[in-house]
Amino acid sequence: MSAPELMPLVLGAVTLVPTLVYLVVRVRRLAQNLQTLWQFTIRRAKVEAMLAGWGVIRSPLRLTPQAIAVLTPLIVELATFYIALIRENPRIIEVDLFIAFENRFGDVLVEKVCIPHGLTRGACVIAAIEVSKLHLAQQEKQSHARDH
């Protein structure tokens, strides 16, 4: 190809670069906004759990015996899923846990936990995650006690 034939290709590439940069910036901004929305949702779910008497907001949220009792029938399935998630990604962040639990258990939690107990802002998902953590901690404590 001669220089005159290459000129349209070069101009096309040069005009494409700013468009790609713009798109990358927009996608990053959208991802950040989505992350912020999930964090907002999770904070509201924790507040709902506290207001419903299901937990005490400390760091992290601590479930009340009432919340644990409601989730006990689901605890094995919830904890098994939680263990699989943390084995796959030991550094999984709260937002990703929330999304994974909602995707896997959303319908079950709505039917068996949220509706019967008047929860509408995600407290049942937060409680499912927290009860899974508690179950795992209890299993590890029992395993440690057997080993010693």
C-alpha positions as CSV (number, residue, x, y, z in Angstrom):
1,M,0.0,0.0,0.0
2,S,1.1,3.5,-0.8
3,A,1.0,6.4,1.6
4,P,-2.1,7.9,0.0
5,E,-3.9,4.6,0.4
6,L,-2.9,4.4,4.1
7,M,-4.0,7.9,4.9
8,P,-7.7,7.0,5.5
9,L,-6.7,4.1,7.8
10,V,-4.4,6.3,9.8
11,L,-7.0,9.1,10.1
12,G,-9.6,6.5,11.1
13,A,-7.4,5.1,13.8
14,V,-6.5,8.6,15.1
15,T,-10.2,9.6,15.4
16,L,-11.0,6.3,17.1
17,V,-8.6,6.7,20.0
18,P,-10.4,9.6,21.7
19,T,-13.7,7.7,21.4
20,L,-12.2,4.6,23.0
21,V,-10.7,6.7,25.8
22,Y,-14.1,8.4,26.4
23,L,-15.8,4.9,26.5
24,V,-13.3,3.6,29.0
25,V,-13.8,6.6,31.3
26,R,-17.6,6.2,31.0
27,V,-17.5,2.5,31.8
28,R,-15.3,3.1,34.8
29,R,-17.6,5.8,36.1
30,L,-20.6,3.5,35.6
31,A,-18.8,0.7,37.5
32,Q,-18.1,3.1,40.4
33,N,-21.7,4.3,40.5
34,L,-22.9,0.7,40.6
35,Q,-20.5,-0.1,43.4
36,T,-21.8,2.9,45.3
37,L,-25.4,1.8,44.8
38,W,-24.7,-1.7,46.2
39,Q,-22.9,-0.2,49.2
40,F,-25.9,2.1,49.8
41,T,-28.2,-1.0,49.5
42,I,-26.1,-3.0,52.0
43,R,-26.0,-0.1,54.5
44,R,-29.8,0.2,54.3
45,A,-30.2,-3.6,54.8
46,K,-28.1,-3.4,58.0
47,V,-30.2,-0.5,59.3
48,E,-33.4,-2.5,58.5
49,A,-32.0,-5.5,60.4
50,M,-31.3,-3.4,63.4
51,L,-34.7,-1.7,63.3
52,A,-36.4,-5.1,63.0
53,G,-34.6,-6.3,66.1
54,W,-32.5,-8.7,64.0
55,G,-29.1,-7.3,64.8
56,V,-27.0,-4.9,66.6
57,I,-24.9,-2.6,64.5
58,R,-21.3,-2.9,65.5
59,S,-18.5,-3.8,63.2
60,P,-19.7,-6.2,61.9
61,L,-23.4,-6.5,62.3
62,R,-24.2,-9.0,65.1
63,L,-27.4,-11.1,64.7
64,T,-29.9,-11.5,67.5
65,P,-31.1,-14.9,68.5
66,Q,-34.4,-14.1,66.8
67,A,-32.7,-13.7,63.4
68,I,-30.6,-16.8,63.9
69,A,-33.7,-18.8,64.8
70,V,-35.5,-17.7,61.6
71,L,-32.6,-18.7,59.4
72,T,-31.7,-21.9,61.1
73,P,-33.8,-24.1,58.7
74,L,-31.6,-22.7,55.8
75,I,-28.3,-22.6,57.6
76,V,-26.6,-25.6,56.1
77,E,-27.4,-24.6,52.5
78,L,-26.4,-21.0,53.2
79,A,-23.2,-21.9,55.0
80,T,-22.2,-24.4,52.3
81,F,-22.7,-21.7,49.7
82,Y,-20.7,-19.2,51.8
83,I,-17.8,-21.6,52.3
84,A,-17.7,-22.3,48.5
85,L,-17.6,-18.5,47.8
86,I,-14.7,-17.8,50.2
87,R,-12.7,-20.8,49.1
88,E,-13.1,-19.6,45.5
89,N,-12.2,-16.0,46.5
90,P,-10.8,-15.6,50.1
91,R,-10.8,-11.8,49.6
92,I,-14.4,-11.5,48.4
93,I,-15.8,-8.1,49.3
94,E,-19.2,-7.5,51.0
95,V,-20.8,-6.2,47.8
96,D,-19.9,-9.4,45.9
97,L,-21.1,-11.6,48.8
98,F,-24.4,-9.7,48.8
99,I,-24.9,-10.1,45.1
100,A,-24.0,-13.8,45.1
101,F,-26.4,-14.5,48.0
102,E,-29.2,-12.5,46.4
103,N,-28.7,-14.3,43.1
104,R,-28.6,-17.8,44.7
105,F,-31.1,-17.4,47.5
106,G,-33.2,-14.3,46.7
107,D,-36.5,-16.1,45.9
108,V,-36.2,-18.4,48.9
109,L,-35.3,-15.6,51.3
110,V,-38.2,-13.5,50.1
111,E,-40.6,-16.3,50.5
112,K,-39.4,-17.8,53.8
113,V,-37.8,-14.8,55.6
114,C,-38.5,-11.4,54.2
115,I,-42.3,-11.6,53.6
116,P,-43.1,-13.4,56.9
117,H,-41.1,-11.0,58.9
118,G,-41.8,-7.7,57.0
119,L,-38.3,-7.1,55.7
120,T,-38.1,-5.2,52.4
121,R,-34.7,-3.6,52.2
122,G,-32.2,-6.5,52.1
123,A,-31.9,-7.3,55.8
124,C,-32.7,-11.0,55.0
125,V,-29.7,-11.2,52.6
126,I,-27.4,-9.5,55.2
127,A,-28.7,-11.9,57.9
128,A,-28.2,-14.9,55.6
129,I,-24.5,-13.9,55.1
130,E,-24.0,-13.3,58.7
131,V,-25.6,-16.5,59.9
132,S,-23.3,-18.3,57.4
133,K,-20.3,-16.7,58.9
134,L,-21.5,-17.7,62.4
135,H,-22.1,-21.3,61.3
136,L,-18.6,-21.5,59.8
137,A,-17.0,-20.0,62.9
138,Q,-18.8,-22.5,65.1
139,Q,-17.7,-25.4,62.9
140,E,-14.1,-24.2,63.0
141,K,-14.3,-23.8,66.8
142,Q,-15.7,-27.3,67.2
143,S,-13.1,-28.8,64.9
144,H,-10.3,-27.0,66.8
145,A,-11.7,-28.3,70.1
146,R,-11.7,-31.9,68.8
147,D,-8.1,-31.5,67.6
148,H,-6.9,-30.5,71.1
